[in-house]
Amino acid sequence: MTLISITGVSGTMGTAAIDHLMADPQNRLRILLRRTRRGKKAFRQIRKKCRDRMEVIFGDIRDYNDCKKLCDVP
């Protein structure tokens, strides 16, 4: 299984990227989303597509610790 970390999924390109990545059943996603109305809406839409193959980290890309969580390998 491949773990892919991704940011910017609440936008148009991010949504298209998730669709493309989820086409391969071997991919798992780790997503960084901000706790905004748009981020929460994106989370609900993504959750329908990815279910058990995603992990969401709510945070901000400008925060070092949030980026560290996004990039840490289990």
C-alpha positions as CSV (number, residue, x, y, z in Angstrom):
1,M,0.0,0.0,0.0
2,T,1.2,3.5,-0.8
3,L,0.7,6.3,1.6
4,I,0.3,9.7,-0.1
5,S,0.3,13.0,1.8
6,I,-1.6,15.8,0.1
7,T,-2.7,19.4,0.8
8,G,-5.0,21.7,-1.1
9,V,-7.8,19.2,-1.5
10,S,-10.6,21.6,-0.9
11,G,-10.0,23.2,-4.3
12,T,-10.9,22.1,-7.8
13,M,-7.4,20.6,-8.6
14,G,-7.3,18.9,-5.2
15,T,-10.7,17.2,-5.8
16,A,-9.5,16.0,-9.2
17,A,-6.2,14.7,-7.7
18,I,-8.2,12.7,-5.1
19,D,-10.4,11.2,-7.8
20,H,-7.3,10.2,-9.7
21,L,-5.4,8.8,-6.7
22,M,-8.4,6.8,-5.4
23,A,-8.6,5.0,-8.8
24,D,-5.7,2.8,-7.6
25,P,-7.0,0.6,-4.7
26,Q,-3.4,0.4,-3.3
27,N,-3.3,4.1,-2.4
28,R,-4.0,5.5,1.0
29,L,-4.3,9.3,1.6
30,R,-3.2,11.5,4.4
31,I,-4.8,14.9,4.0
32,L,-4.1,18.2,5.6
33,L,-7.3,20.4,5.9
34,R,-7.9,23.7,7.7
35,R,-10.8,23.9,10.1
36,T,-12.8,26.2,8.0
37,R,-16.3,25.9,6.5
38,R,-14.7,25.1,3.1
39,G,-12.3,22.5,4.7
40,K,-15.2,20.8,6.6
41,K,-17.3,20.7,3.4
42,A,-14.4,19.2,1.5
43,F,-13.9,16.6,4.3
44,R,-17.5,15.5,4.0
45,Q,-17.2,15.1,0.2
46,I,-13.8,13.3,0.4
47,R,-15.0,11.0,3.2
48,K,-17.7,9.6,0.8
49,K,-15.1,8.7,-1.8
50,C,-12.3,7.4,0.4
51,R,-13.9,5.9,3.5
52,D,-11.3,3.7,5.1
53,R,-8.4,4.7,2.9
54,M,-7.8,8.2,4.2
55,E,-6.5,9.9,7.3
56,V,-7.4,13.6,7.9
57,I,-5.2,16.0,9.8
58,F,-6.9,19.3,10.6
59,G,-4.3,22.0,10.7
60,D,-2.5,24.7,8.8
61,I,0.4,24.2,6.3
62,R,2.1,27.2,8.0
63,D,2.4,25.3,11.2
64,Y,5.5,23.1,11.5
65,N,3.9,20.5,13.8
66,D,0.9,20.1,11.5
67,C,3.3,19.5,8.5
68,K,5.3,17.1,10.6
69,K,2.1,15.1,11.3
70,L,1.3,15.1,7.6
71,C,4.8,13.8,6.6
72,D,5.6,11.4,9.5
73,V,5.8,7.8,8.4
74,P,4.0,5.3,10.8
